[in-house]
Amino acid sequence: MRRRFTHFVTAAGLFVTLAALAACGSAAAAPSGQALYGSCVSCHGTKGEGTALIGAPGIAGLPTWYVTLQLERFQTGLRGQHPDDAEGLRMRAMSKQMMSKAEVQAVAGYVSSLPAVTNATTLAKGDPTVGQGAYTVCTACHGDKGQGNEQVKAPPLAGQDDWYTARQLRKFRSRIRGTAPNDPVGPIMQAMSMTVTPENIDHLAAYLHALPQPPK
């Protein structure tokens, strides 16, 4: 009887030990969003302020749902698949460092928690007054104040880097972005970009950059 009891205690102890090791392994396999963001710092900066020189926009404070969506789109090839999209191709490769949906959500949550950053104006010839008129066609999705709309997958644009907004509009217009097969979102923006005349792109980007970023 005593021998059976000893075996039972030994087995129970082994089970507890294995459970503890499994828990430790699980914790080790789930790095924090801040730790995961370490691989993003070289391009997007420690504060998520971005680096215009290499085409990396400011991302601090963007909604979790939007950052999550874009990382997933890069990972699946719905974005960053065109051979002429240098920045997109680079970001597509970087996105694959997130090894699971949980990691994508963790880093997206961390990016969203960073205080929003409004960088300096770069488009010297952009006229916000002219851009305000050009923005009229965008309000149905992106909101009258550029606050975005999660229901239609339209990101906030207020305070976004002017150079980045202008570059993305030109990518949509030239079909470098928004034409991937089986993309339910990109083609809508690709079509809408055609309503903005080439001469108004910088003006529109300047207007959006001047808008105050929406509160979280």
C-alpha distance (Angstrom), angle and dihedral (degrees) to the residues before:
residue distance angle dihedral
M1 . . .
R2 3.79 . .
R3 3.82 91.2 .
R4 3.81 91.0 53.1
F5 3.78 90.4 49.4
T6 3.82 90.7 50.5
H7 3.78 90.8 50.8
F8 3.79 89.7 49.2
V9 3.81 92.7 51.3
T10 3.82 91.0 46.6
A11 3.80 92.0 50.1
A12 3.79 91.5 46.8
G13 3.80 90.7 50.3
L14 3.77 91.0 49.3
F15 3.79 90.6 50.4
V16 3.82 91.7 51.5
T17 3.80 90.6 48.0
L18 3.80 92.8 50.0
A19 3.79 90.7 46.8
A20 3.79 90.6 51.4
L21 3.81 91.4 49.1
A22 3.80 90.7 49.0
A23 3.79 90.3 50.8
C24 3.79 91.1 50.2
G25 3.77 90.7 48.1
S26 3.79 91.0 49.8
A27 3.80 91.0 50.4
A28 3.77 91.2 48.5
A29 3.80 90.0 50.9
A30 3.80 92.1 55.1
P31 3.83 108.8 63.9
S32 3.77 118.4 -173.0
G33 3.78 123.3 -98.3
Q34 3.79 89.2 -110.6
A35 3.79 91.4 54.2
L36 3.80 91.7 47.2
Y37 3.80 90.2 50.0
G38 3.79 88.4 63.4
S39 3.80 88.7 85.0
C40 3.82 89.7 55.8
V41 3.80 97.9 50.9
S42 3.81 97.0 85.4
C43 3.81 90.2 64.5
H44 3.81 107.7 21.1
G45 3.80 98.0 34.8
T46 3.79 132.6 -122.8
K47 3.81 91.3 -77.4
G48 3.78 96.5 38.9
E49 3.79 89.8 -106.6
G50 3.81 94.3 136.3
T51 3.80 131.9 -138.9
A52 3.79 114.7 -104.7
L53 3.80 92.4 -168.9
I54 3.81 91.3 69.7
G55 3.80 97.2 31.6
A56 3.82 97.1 -103.9
P57 3.82 110.7 141.3
G58 3.76 128.2 -145.8
I59 3.80 107.4 -92.5
A60 3.81 103.9 171.2
G61 3.78 112.9 129.9
L62 3.79 97.0 11.1
P63 3.83 112.4 145.8
T64 3.78 115.9 -86.9
W65 3.80 91.4 -126.1
Y66 3.80 91.9 55.9
V67 3.81 96.7 46.9
T68 3.81 89.2 46.8
L69 3.79 91.7 49.7
Q70 3.80 94.2 49.3
L71 3.80 93.8 47.7
E72 3.80 89.4 51.0
R73 3.79 91.2 47.5
F74 3.80 91.2 51.5
Q75 3.80 91.0 47.5
T76 3.81 93.8 50.9
G77 3.80 95.6 42.7
L78 3.80 96.5 -111.8
R79 3.77 85.2 121.2
G80 3.79 130.9 29.6
Q81 3.79 96.2 27.0
H82 3.82 101.0 111.5
P83 3.83 113.0 101.5
D84 3.81 91.1 -134.5
D85 3.79 94.0 53.3
A86 3.80 99.6 92.3
E87 3.80 96.0 170.7
G88 3.79 92.3 43.2
L89 3.79 93.4 50.9
R90 3.80 90.2 51.2
M91 3.79 92.0 48.7
R92 3.79 91.9 46.9
A93 3.80 89.8 57.8
M94 3.81 92.2 45.6
S95 3.81 92.7 49.2
K96 3.79 90.6 63.1
Q97 3.79 90.4 68.2
M98 3.80 85.2 80.2
M99 3.79 100.1 84.8
S100 3.79 100.7 -167.6
K101 3.78 143.2 18.8
A102 3.79 88.5 -102.9
E103 3.80 90.8 57.3
V104 3.80 91.4 48.1
Q105 3.79 90.7 52.3
A106 3.80 92.2 45.0
V107 3.80 95.3 53.8
A108 3.81 91.0 41.6
G109 3.79 89.9 53.8
Y110 3.79 90.9 50.4
V111 3.81 93.0 49.8
S112 3.79 89.6 49.6
S113 3.82 91.1 51.2
L114 3.81 92.6 57.6
P115 3.82 115.4 100.6
A116 3.79 110.0 -98.9
V117 3.80 115.6 -101.7
T118 3.81 126.4 -150.7
N119 3.79 110.3 -162.1
A120 3.78 126.8 -154.9
T121 3.79 121.6 -79.5
T122 3.80 114.1 -94.2
L123 3.81 104.3 175.5
A124 3.77 102.3 83.3
K125 3.80 93.5 -176.7
G126 3.78 96.4 45.9
D127 3.81 112.1 115.9
P128 3.84 112.5 -158.3
T129 3.80 91.1 -162.0
V130 3.79 91.8 59.9
G131 3.77 90.1 40.4
Q132 3.79 92.2 57.3
G133 3.77 90.2 64.5
A134 3.79 92.0 47.1
Y135 3.81 90.3 52.2
T136 3.81 93.2 63.3
V137 3.81 92.6 91.5
C138 3.82 90.7 53.0
T139 3.81 99.2 55.1
A140 3.80 96.0 84.3
C141 3.81 90.2 68.8
H142 3.80 107.0 18.6
G143 3.80 97.8 38.0
D144 3.79 133.2 -114.8
K145 3.80 90.7 -81.8
G146 3.79 98.1 37.4
Q147 3.79 90.2 -104.3
G148 3.81 95.1 137.9
N149 3.80 131.2 -134.8
E150 3.80 122.7 -114.3
Q151 3.81 93.1 -163.4
V152 3.80 91.9 66.5
K153 3.83 94.2 32.0
A154 3.80 91.6 -113.6
P155 3.82 112.0 149.0
P156 3.79 125.4 -140.5
L157 3.80 110.9 -93.5
A158 3.80 102.2 -177.7
G159 3.80 111.6 117.7
Q160 3.80 93.1 5.7
D161 3.81 117.3 148.8
D162 3.80 106.5 -82.4
W163 3.80 93.6 -141.2
Y164 3.81 90.6 52.2
T165 3.80 95.3 50.0
A166 3.80 90.9 48.5
R167 3.81 92.3 47.4
Q168 3.80 93.4 50.0
L169 3.80 92.5 49.0
R170 3.79 89.6 52.9
K171 3.81 90.4 48.4
F172 3.78 90.7 52.6
R173 3.79 92.1 46.8
S174 3.80 92.3 50.4
R175 3.83 91.5 45.5
I176 3.79 92.5 -117.5
R177 3.78 86.4 122.9
G178 3.79 131.0 32.8
T179 3.81 100.9 31.1
A180 3.81 103.8 90.1
P181 3.83 113.7 132.3
N182 3.81 115.8 -96.0
D183 3.81 92.6 13.3
P184 3.83 108.8 145.4
V185 3.81 95.0 -173.0
G186 3.80 110.3 33.4
P187 3.81 98.2 63.9
I188 3.81 90.7 57.0
M189 3.78 91.8 57.0
Q190 3.78 91.4 40.5
A191 3.81 89.5 57.1
M192 3.80 93.6 44.1
S193 3.80 91.8 51.1
M194 3.79 88.2 64.9
T195 3.80 89.4 65.6
V196 3.81 89.8 65.2
T197 3.79 110.0 79.1
P198 3.83 116.0 -132.2
E199 3.80 91.7 -114.6
N200 3.81 91.1 55.0
I201 3.80 98.2 50.8
D202 3.80 96.1 89.2
H203 3.80 91.0 43.0
L204 3.80 91.5 52.5
A205 3.79 91.7 47.1
A206 3.80 90.5 50.1
Y207 3.81 91.1 50.9
L208 3.79 93.2 51.2
H209 3.79 92.0 46.5
A210 3.79 89.6 54.7
L211 3.81 93.8 53.7
P212 3.81 115.5 99.7
Q213 3.78 112.6 -109.2
P214 3.79 113.0 -106.0
P215 3.81 117.6 -107.4
K216 3.80 116.3 -104.8
